[in-house]
Amino acid sequence: MTSISAAALQNALDQIRAVVGPTGILTEASDMAPYLAEWRGRFKGNSPAVVRPANTEEVAAVVRICADAGIPIVPQGGNTSLVGGSIPYEEGREIVLSLSRMNRVREIDPLNYTMTVEAGVVLTSVQNAAAEVDRLFPLSLGAEGTAQMGGLISTNAGGINVLRYGNTRDLVLGLEVVLADGRVWDGLRRLRKNNTGYDLKNLFIGAEGTLGIVTAAVLKLFPRPRQSITAFVAVPSPAAAVELLARLRAASGDAVSAFELMSRRCLDFALKHVAGTIDPLSDPSPWYVITELTAGTQSDAFQETVETALGEAFEAELATDATLAQSETQAKQLWFIREAIVEAQKFEGGSIKNDVSVPVSRVAEFIDLAEAAVAKACPGIRPTPFGHVGDGNIHFNLSQPEGADSAAYLARWDEICHVVNAVIFALDGSISAEHGVGRFKKDEMPTIKGPVEFDLLRAVKATLDPNGLLNPGKMLP
Amino acid sequence: MTSISAAALQNALDQIRAVVGPTGILTEASDMAPYLAEWRGRFKGNSPAVVRPANTEEVAAVVRICADAGIPIVPQGGNTSLVGGSIPYEEGREIVLSLSRMNRVREIDPLNYTMTVEAGVVLTSVQNAAAEVDRLFPLSLGAEGTAQMGGLISTNAGGINVLRYGNTRDLVLGLEVVLADGRVWDGLRRLRKNNTGYDLKNLFIGAEGTLGIVTAAVLKLFPRPRQSITAFVAVPSPAAAVELLARLRAASGDAVSAFELMSRRCLDFALKHVAGTIDPLSDPSPWYVITELTAGTQSDAFQETVETALGEAFEAELATDATLAQSETQAKQLWFIREAIVEAQKFEGGSIKNDVSVPVSRVAEFIDLAEAAVAKACPGIRPTPFGHVGDGNIHFNLSQPEGADSAAYLARWDEICHVVNAVIFALDGSISAEHGVGRFKKDEMPTIKGPVEFDLLRAVKATLDPNGLLNPGKMLP
């Protein structure tokens, strides 16, 4: 990436201002600050301007101006990915292109089970708009009140309902994308079936803004469930949890929409630090599962099915205790535990985080091997594994040894992550299950991918962004 | 495409024979014949050799030899697509690379709900292997006893369960692909979540063998349903059918796995020509639906739900009569009708076929407009629309006017298809919903795609197959 002259930059910014108007461009440091760091403060950057176009035509015009001037662009949504993909680098050469003003729901078609939204629509707004027409948009994750659809699509976000409804990729029927040269690809198709040509849509989904800028999308909607059962189950081991999941899926006809594993230490931290957390069961267990099953019809039979399956799990020693929420309030209390364990880790000193996945059948093996490996590298380290075991996706977070120095512990971040990653590689897993690569893991890419796949990735990048102006230095080193 | 000398060709074939052995290469016209035409006889071609490698290494070696010699390759599976994508051209420059000997199931992991298969495994074998471990592989279509997984993946095949389980694309977790230069991309991942890099997998799925040769795949499995309800419903119109579908989906919690619409004429043809076809209802109706709903648990409540929803549909005048199969035999009788209507069209003279899709909410509008348009172009023409209305995918087939000359009618194929396509374009639909482009529809691609998307498709092709040796002249003109 070569720098352009100050005069050329100023000229381009003037042109951009003419396109987006004075409210569409921020150049004061104080105005730009929220766009130049993510909320944890782990990634920070600099930029000559934050540009906030109001519609697709403005995005296209801005990209054309930048392409002509050679100015790189960092597209930004809600800025919640945690891997730094939406934050510019320190050098301050890239403009930030925020999609947040493009926040219209363009169309809802309940009969076609689709909704067309702009990139800047926040996830909770999508969920609510679907509910208003008695439909479900199933994507759900911690940052849903801030995360924007464009970013969720560009990072192929996961969340708690992947088991039943798939990743964001599976929820998108069509896309509108501004290409690196400023042309607009109108792929806003509302079709369930269309076998004409290569699947460009999936190339842009999960590309972290490095191949094009997603400006709108057609989303799939689903019927809303009519009955929901939430259970908190004590299990003796991760292996038992995986077997329990397979039994629940089979017995319920794939009605399991969420299945979250957590260790006792996770619960202990939450009970200690987060007000409102309850321990739903009387005796402690080394592992727990929170699971939700949903059905389209309200029937006693569904509840009986779940109770019978849990009863059989007790007999098979796959579970030792369980409680079923008797009301929506109780269900919320159980799900609150899942949120509290994320929050609680902040109060136990440094926490090194790994967002990893393995085949579901190898989750237990992964946790055993990884716990042993990190204990060897750092005696006293306190693993707090939790996550979407139904997708094989474990947030293998590691709290520092009690009484250790936080800064010294966190300085070992890369080293400890490499210990975890070695286990992941041995089990054919992924070192970024749902958060993406961003700035954070890009240097691992040649190793993860091997020479053939890495060549293919670079060839795709060179084809769609030959001048390397779209989110440079993200995802690929 | 330039020809190579006879000596260079012979030299390459000798090298190929050394790789695959004498049983792996066919050069006699009589041996090659089944590989050079599809079963309807619509597409025929010539070839210097049909090569049948036994494993991925042999495929890679053959591709390297062809790449060096400049010999184009037509990959071939079960040869059932009906659009000529797997048939070489008449000039006889391309070798046919049949994957049929690569027919091993490499691995089944019931706990991970995955199966790894080679490209040549026939679809029914995959379905059976899944059933043996109490799992479901939901892809199901007419040609399932012949179609091979590599071809199904390369054409992103659809079928009757797309509504519930998605297209083939949605059923694939990982791929192994031999690239145009003979390198092997090992993307056989068994992960539900893996956000590292661009989605190469979906680029090869549905690419009709023009970007690489699929040699193996990791497939998603599902729990087997425990209860199935099949209903044959008389509906007054396609619009009523679409509304009925939305109600059934909502009432049953998305338990509708198939929902097939057909006109009375379809049923009449089947009753007249196909022995064993029954008319399940006493009074004739202009339109019918065959639908299947499945549940994970056996319960009376499920049956009651469906009956209640149908009762409400009668009151809302969305349906006029219905019968529910009382046994598996009865269910098979109802589904036999769906198969018989395809067969029956052969006996009514020439039939011009359109595999099209529109948003589900526009199916009724499409049928009305398209019937009017073709009647104007060809008075007396007899439309026999049927198909997967839940996906917006209608097989808009058109039997000749009674007593017309078959050959003269079929000579108007392109003209009549263009009349249908004009309606499809007006409704934002697709002119190839599930069969693909192949040789048949490639010349439509610039029109369908528009300049931006067509440029992108060509750029992708040029990146992955720079010398244009993989299935040349298919999909893209």
Interface residues (C-beta under 8 A of the other chain):
Chain A: D109 P110 L111 N112 Y113 T114 D134 T155 N156 G158 V162 L163 G166 N167 R169 D170 L179 R183 V184 W185 D186 G187 R189 R190 L191 R192 K193 N194 N195 T196 G197 Y198 D199 L200 N202 L203 I205 G206 A207 L211 F222 P223 R224 P225 R226 Q227 V242 E243 A246 R249 A250 A251 S252 G253 D254 A255 T294 A295 G296 T297 S299 D300 A301 F302 T305 S357 V358 P359 V360 S361 R362 H388 G390 D391 G392 N393 D428 G429 S430 I431 S432 A433 E434 H435 G436 V437 K441 M445 I448 K449 G450 V452 E453 L456 L457 A459 V460 K461 A462 T463 L464 M475 L476
Chain B: D109 P110 L111 N112 Y113 T114 D134 T155 N156 G158 V162 L163 G166 N167 R169 D170 L179 R183 V184 W185 D186 G187 R189 R190 L191 R192 K193 N194 N195 T196 G197 Y198 D199 L200 N202 L203 I205 G206 A207 L211 F222 P223 R224 P225 R226 Q227 V242 E243 A246 R249 A250 A251 S252 G253 D254 A255 T294 A295 G296 T297 S299 D300 A301 F302 T305 S357 V358 P359 V360 S361 R362 H388 G390 D391 G392 N393 D428 G429 S430 I431 S432 A433 E434 H435 G436 V437 K441 M445 I448 K449 G450 V452 E453 L456 L457 A459 V460 K461 A462 T463 L464 M475 L476
